[in-house]
Structure formats: C-alpha cells, structure tokens
Amino acid sequence: MPLDVARAAVAVAHANHQIAFAHPSNLEGVRIAMDAGVDVLAHAPDTVDGVNDALLAQVVAHHMSMIPTLKLFSGEDAIARVRAIVLKFHQPGGPLIFGTDTGFSTDYDLTEEYRQLLRP
C-alpha cells in the first residue's frame, strides 16, 4: 500500500477513535505501517529479509504492538526467523497481543500458536 494511502487510512481511524491495524508481509510493509502511524501489526512479517534489530527497535519506539499469529506461518521454512522477529520485538518492550487469523483459517485449534510462542 502506498504510504499516502496508509497515512490517510490511519488518520481516518484515529479521527474516529479507532486503532489502525496493518498486515505487513515484508520489510517495506513494516516500514510503511510504522511511517503511517499504524498502532498494531496484525502479524509478524513472513518475508523476513531486511527485518533487523534496528528496524524492530524503531517499531517499538513508535509504540506499536504486534499480534504474532505464528500458527499462520508454522508450516513455512522461515518460521524460526519469524519467531526470532517476534522475540526481538518483544524483548525491548514491544507489546504482544494474542490473536489468530481464525477468520482467514478454518482451523480454530490454538495449540500450534501456543507451541510456536513457547519455542526459542
């Protein structure tokens, strides 16, 4: 999503006393969400290239929260790196919110989400 569109969406949400969520898939999505003033990342990015400690520190400094939604990515090769992003976001104080993509997925069992959250 272009930054100007994301900023406009966030402005409308905030003007209506709502929080703004983003579904970033990659480095660019995280940057746009941060620069637009998004409040919550609806999941960690699953394309992890370039998502580093410095960027995650900036996201935390912008007072953003994250819903890890690790179950969504548990079958992917990059799951260990996605878990590492969640941990590196949370360690310096990035707030995590528990949630799932149960509307997207028809599997409502939370076991895998908890299992992934417990793994290093």
Secondary structure, 3 states (H helix, E strand, C coil): CCHHHHHHHHHHHHHCCCCCEECCCCHHHHHHHHHHCCCEECCCCCCCCCCCHHHHHHHHHCCCEECCCHHHHCCCCCHHHHHHHHHHHHCCCCCECCCCCCCCCCCCCCHHHHHHHHCC
